[in-house]
Amino acid sequence: AAQCALAVEKDHLLADIHQAAALANERANTLDAVFQAMTEGITVLSQDGEVLVRNTAASLFLGIPINSTDKLQGFLNRFPTRTLHGQPISYDEFPLSRALKGERIRGERFVTVRGDGVERVIEVNVTHMLDESQKQRGLVSAFRDVTEQTRVEQRLRKALETMLNVAEAVSGITEMKDILHSVLAMTVSTLTCHRGSVHLFNEDEQAFTFLLSSGFEDDEVEKAWLLEQNFWLSPAANQYQGFRGQILEGHAAVISAEQYASQPNPFNQAMVLAAPITHNHHILGLIIVDRSLSHSKADSTGESRPPSWPRDFSIWDMAVIEGIAQLAGLVIEQARWQQEAASARTSEAAMREANALKDEFLAITAHEFRSPLTVILTHSQVGLRMMRKGTEPQTLQRVSDSLMAIEEQAHQLTNIVNTFLEVTQINRKQLVINSEPVDLAQIAQHVVTTHSATSAKHQIRCHIAPSVHPYNVMGDKARLKQVLANLIQNAVKYSPLGGTITVSLCQAQSTENEGRRTIEVCVADSGIGIPKDALPRLFERFYRGSNIDGNKTRGIGLGLYIVAELLRMHDGTIRAESTGIPGEGSRFIITLPSSPIEKELVDSA
């Protein structure tokens, strides 16, 4: 009986063992299936750098058998790596080598060569394998191809730089052809194209006329290329109508030999992106850029060689060129207005008309600028949402930071637009001042505190002289904040080496209105100073001192003009004092009449 019982128990134990083994095998197969199904390349290394195992994604990317084992040094010999800036990465500086020494690696990017010989941008994350005593025994690395994502980030940065450069080109240049040539060159460079052209549109004839081109070294090639454009810009019946129609509706359009294979294309042009130059919904012209790699030529047998197809234009490319084309429309209108203004200087009435044209230009520029800005902002936000889908947190943070920086720069350009609007409102006497009793000392302290937190190189201080009278004035609180903020920002901008910026308030007696007190505010810095010959013109529109390097210090010359006009609307004044010696800085002194309400309270007391 005992032996029977032991036999039964043994059978049960064997059954349990078989069941556990089957379950373990099933789980191992499941984990292996998950491991092999992962889209990221996974590689497990021992502590001495030997590859223990890799998954299918890693094997396919590298182009080596999945079960091959080699050491990290051998891998780097076969697949040289470099930084995103093109610098070779040594064995000791390679992310996995540093990880084997205990360094934490998260979201590092480098360039390597895929198994098929194509260069790709790789992002790698590493987790250390530890034993029971928490000693490192190896590592698990996960990498993925982020080439396209990197290209998007680079394009966004280039797009923003191009928009800013084009915006700067709008101001101060009168030759339309020179400006459009510069705009075209920047567009060709930004969109990595080979060549391009600008055409003007005759609305009466509904026809495009060639104006200028960029990227052609051979006149014959240029003639052939322009002839190719005529097939699309002046199509025969039922040929390229969709392309032309899209242009005339005000939208960018892409055309390629693949897209219209059945249409006449004698030069085998591979790809063209075109965007209409518009202003107030009227088509003024057209920007065309070409990314085709070559025009195939007939060989000795009379057969054409296969065309080499380039990379497709993306939605980002279309958004950028549409924004640039709208800015180009502003350029054309600016040139026309400036020519009209120049001819109008022959009489006093014509001069007034020229000033009106300038003001109108500012108003329209401010409003029209919003279209290209909307393009950049909208697509950066769309890109941000797209990157959030199915992306790990580390990568999400990196992409999010990059796109948010782009959005921040676009908002800074929006501030320039708002400045243009304010100047227009001032000139048309449309700017409203909402007067109320305000504490100027409180405003000064608030503005100083705000700017102190954003300028690490400067010590911004506020000194309020003791007084039996409060620092009350009648004025628009928001506009007075704007005045002080602008003066502090100027002090920071023109003190590139840092230093102390002091905002001082004191009570003063008005020299014009005997018996009425005024409040004096002084903003002093230790920056580059102001040349003496610039002091009389400092508060004029668009004026900038001769000691300002326009390449290093941004500005449009409207800030101090707006400050002076806002103070004038508050019955205040502003003046500047400076020796013009670098390091001795400048002093801006503003005066404002004390609040009448405060005066009545003092008299009644």
Secondary structure, 3 states (H helix, E strand, C coil): CHHHHHHHHHHHHHHHHHHHHHHHHHHHHHHHHHHHHCCCEEEEEECCCEEEEECHHHHHHHCCCCCCCCEHHHHHHHCCCECCCCCECCCCCCHHHHHHCCCCCCCEEEEEECCCCCEEEEEEEEEEEECCCCCEEEEEEEEEECHHHHHHHHHHHHHHHHHHHHHHHHCCCCCHHHHHHHHHHHHHHHCCCCEEEEEEEECCCCEEEEEEEECCCCHHHHHHHHHHHHHHHCCCCCCCHHHHHHHHCCCCEEEECCCCCCCCCCCCCCEEEEEEEEECCEEEEEEEEECCCCCCCECCCCCECCCCCCCCCCHHHHHHHHHHHHHHHHHHHHHHHHHHHHHHHHCHHHHHHHHHHHHHHHHHHHHHCHHHHHHHHHHHHHHHHHHHCCCCHHHHHHHHHHHHHHHHHHHHHHHHHHHHHHHHHHHCCCCCCCCEEEEHHHHHHHHHHHHHCCCCCEEEEEEECCCCCCCEEEECHHHHHHHHHHHHHHHHHCCCCCEEEEEEEEEEECCCCCCCEEEEEEEECCCCCCCHHHHHHCCCCCCCCCCCCCCCCCCCCCHHHHHHHHHHHCCCEEEEECCCCCCCCCEEEEEEECCHHHHHHHHHC
